[in-house]
Amino acid sequence: MTSNGTCCCGCGSKEAAFSALAPVLEQYGKTPGSLITILQHAQDLYGYLSTDAIQYIAEYTGIKPAKIYGVATFYTQFRLSPIGKHLIMLCKGTACHVNGADSIEEAVTEELGITDGQTTEDGLFTLNNVACLGCCSLAPVMMIRTADGDETYGNLTKAKVRAILQDIRAKEAASK
């Protein structure tokens, strides 16, 4: 979206830029208490909640943008910036913490040069520490979300983490 309110792809309108969101807004836009549902759908469609998407939702629903930002920043499920192609969700729950999640995070940081909430410069990986993945018997554990789905990796060591990340990078390089 450009500063004059038109779509950055040249189609000329906000409506065209957010046409995929229209059915969601038609269904939930005037229903009180549906903001989280709308935001979830918007994020699923666009990968994150852009300033333009929030403004568009505000215009359609009549909810002030500040309130939408308040909801989007309160819940950790929402992102206000794009994420990498591979979203690394590193469990920091009790079982994972006790079993070395901090050293696993250290390995990710060393291998990729990013910390929690950051994305690699090439846009390939984003690290996101999460409270629990529900895989306590596999602690320490991380899940990597890609366009093909989620892959869970358990009983991690620093060496295993490095190998996993290097393998993903190699597959990405080979597919180019």
C-alpha positions as CSV (number, residue, x, y, z in Angstrom):
1,M,0.0,0.0,0.0
2,T,1.4,3.4,-0.9
3,S,1.1,6.6,1.1
4,N,-1.8,7.8,-1.1
5,G,-3.9,4.8,-0.1
6,T,-3.6,2.8,-3.3
7,C,-2.3,-0.7,-3.6
8,C,1.5,-1.0,-4.0
9,C,1.0,-3.6,-6.8
10,G,-0.6,-1.0,-9.0
11,C,-4.2,-2.3,-8.9
12,G,-5.2,1.1,-7.6
13,S,-7.3,0.5,-4.4
14,K,-7.3,-0.6,-0.9
15,E,-10.3,-2.8,-1.7
16,A,-8.3,-4.7,-4.3
17,A,-5.3,-5.0,-1.9
18,F,-7.5,-6.5,0.8
19,S,-10.0,-8.3,-1.4
20,A,-9.1,-11.6,0.2
21,L,-10.2,-10.1,3.6
22,A,-13.6,-9.0,2.3
23,P,-15.5,-12.2,3.0
24,V,-14.1,-12.2,6.6
25,L,-15.2,-8.6,7.1
26,E,-18.6,-9.3,5.6
27,Q,-19.1,-12.2,8.0
28,Y,-17.6,-10.7,11.2
29,G,-17.1,-7.0,10.6
30,K,-20.2,-5.8,12.4
31,T,-20.4,-8.5,15.0
32,P,-19.3,-7.2,18.5
33,G,-16.5,-9.2,20.0
34,S,-15.1,-10.5,16.6
35,L,-12.0,-8.4,16.4
36,I,-9.6,-11.3,17.4
37,T,-11.2,-13.5,14.8
38,I,-10.8,-10.8,12.1
39,L,-7.2,-10.3,13.1
40,Q,-6.5,-14.0,13.0
41,H,-7.9,-14.3,9.5
42,A,-6.0,-11.2,8.3
43,Q,-2.7,-12.6,9.7
44,D,-3.4,-15.9,8.1
45,L,-4.0,-14.2,4.7
46,Y,-1.1,-11.8,4.8
47,G,1.4,-13.3,7.2
48,Y,1.3,-10.4,9.6
49,L,-0.8,-7.4,10.5
50,S,0.4,-4.4,8.4
51,T,-0.4,-0.8,9.3
52,D,-2.5,-0.7,6.1
53,A,-4.4,-3.9,7.1
54,I,-5.1,-2.5,10.5
55,Q,-6.3,0.8,9.0
56,Y,-8.5,-1.1,6.5
57,I,-10.1,-3.2,9.3
58,A,-10.6,0.0,11.4
59,E,-12.4,1.7,8.5
60,Y,-14.7,-1.3,7.9
61,T,-15.5,-2.1,11.5
62,G,-15.6,1.4,12.9
63,I,-13.1,0.2,15.6
64,K,-10.4,2.8,16.3
65,P,-7.0,1.8,15.0
66,A,-5.5,2.4,18.5
67,K,-7.9,-0.2,19.9
68,I,-6.9,-2.7,17.2
69,Y,-3.2,-2.1,17.9
70,G,-3.9,-2.6,21.6
71,V,-5.4,-6.0,20.9
72,A,-2.7,-6.9,18.4
73,T,0.1,-6.0,20.7
74,F,-1.5,-7.6,23.8
75,Y,-1.8,-11.1,22.3
76,T,1.5,-12.8,21.4
77,Q,-0.1,-14.7,18.5
78,F,-0.2,-11.5,16.4
79,R,2.7,-10.1,14.4
80,L,3.1,-6.5,13.2
81,S,6.0,-7.2,10.9
82,P,6.7,-9.9,8.3
83,I,8.2,-13.2,9.4
84,G,10.7,-15.5,7.7
85,K,9.8,-18.3,5.4
86,H,10.6,-20.7,8.3
87,L,9.2,-19.7,11.7
88,I,11.1,-21.3,14.5
89,M,9.0,-21.7,17.6
90,L,11.3,-22.5,20.5
91,C,9.6,-23.8,23.6
92,K,10.6,-22.1,26.8
93,G,8.1,-23.9,29.0
94,T,9.2,-25.5,32.3
95,A,10.2,-28.9,31.0
96,C,12.1,-27.4,28.1
97,H,13.7,-24.8,30.4
98,V,14.9,-27.4,32.8
99,N,16.2,-29.6,29.9
100,G,18.3,-26.9,28.3
101,A,16.1,-24.6,26.2
102,D,18.5,-21.7,26.8
103,S,21.4,-23.6,25.2
104,I,19.1,-24.4,22.3
105,E,18.3,-20.7,21.9
106,E,22.0,-20.0,22.1
107,A,22.6,-22.5,19.2
108,V,19.9,-20.8,17.0
109,T,21.3,-17.4,17.8
110,E,24.9,-18.5,16.9
111,E,23.8,-20.3,13.8
112,L,21.5,-17.6,12.4
113,G,22.6,-14.4,14.0
114,I,19.1,-13.6,15.3
115,T,17.5,-13.4,18.7
116,D,13.8,-13.9,19.8
117,G,11.5,-11.9,17.6
118,Q,14.1,-11.3,14.8
119,T,14.2,-12.4,11.2
120,T,17.4,-13.3,9.3
121,E,18.5,-10.7,6.7
122,D,17.7,-13.1,3.9
123,G,14.1,-13.5,5.2
124,L,14.5,-17.2,5.6
125,F,14.1,-17.7,9.4
126,T,12.3,-16.0,12.3
127,L,12.9,-17.0,15.9
128,N,9.9,-16.9,18.2
129,N,10.2,-18.1,21.8
130,V,6.9,-19.6,23.0
131,A,5.5,-20.5,26.4
132,C,4.8,-24.2,25.6
133,L,4.4,-26.4,22.5
134,G,2.8,-29.2,24.5
135,C,5.6,-31.7,23.7
136,C,7.1,-31.9,27.2
137,S,8.2,-35.5,26.8
138,L,10.5,-34.3,23.9
139,A,12.1,-31.4,25.9
140,P,13.9,-29.4,24.8
141,V,11.8,-29.0,21.7
142,M,11.2,-26.6,18.8
143,M,8.7,-26.5,16.0
144,I,9.5,-25.0,12.6
145,R,6.6,-23.8,10.5
146,T,6.9,-23.6,6.8
147,A,4.5,-23.4,3.9
148,D,4.4,-27.2,3.9
149,G,3.3,-27.4,7.6
150,D,4.9,-27.7,11.0
151,E,7.8,-30.0,11.8
152,T,8.6,-30.8,15.5
153,Y,12.1,-31.5,16.6
154,G,12.7,-32.9,20.1
155,N,15.4,-34.1,22.4
156,L,17.5,-31.3,21.0
157,T,21.2,-30.6,21.5
158,K,23.2,-27.6,20.2
159,A,24.7,-29.9,17.5
160,K,21.2,-31.2,16.4
161,V,19.9,-27.6,16.1
162,R,22.8,-26.5,14.0
163,A,22.4,-29.6,11.7
164,I,18.6,-29.0,11.3
165,L,19.1,-25.3,10.4
166,Q,22.0,-26.1,8.0
167,D,19.9,-28.8,6.4
168,I,17.0,-26.3,5.8
169,R,19.4,-23.7,4.4
170,A,20.9,-26.3,2.1
171,K,17.4,-27.4,0.8
172,E,16.5,-23.8,0.2
173,A,19.8,-23.2,-1.7
174,A,19.2,-26.3,-3.8
175,S,15.6,-25.3,-4.7
176,K,16.8,-22.0,-6.3
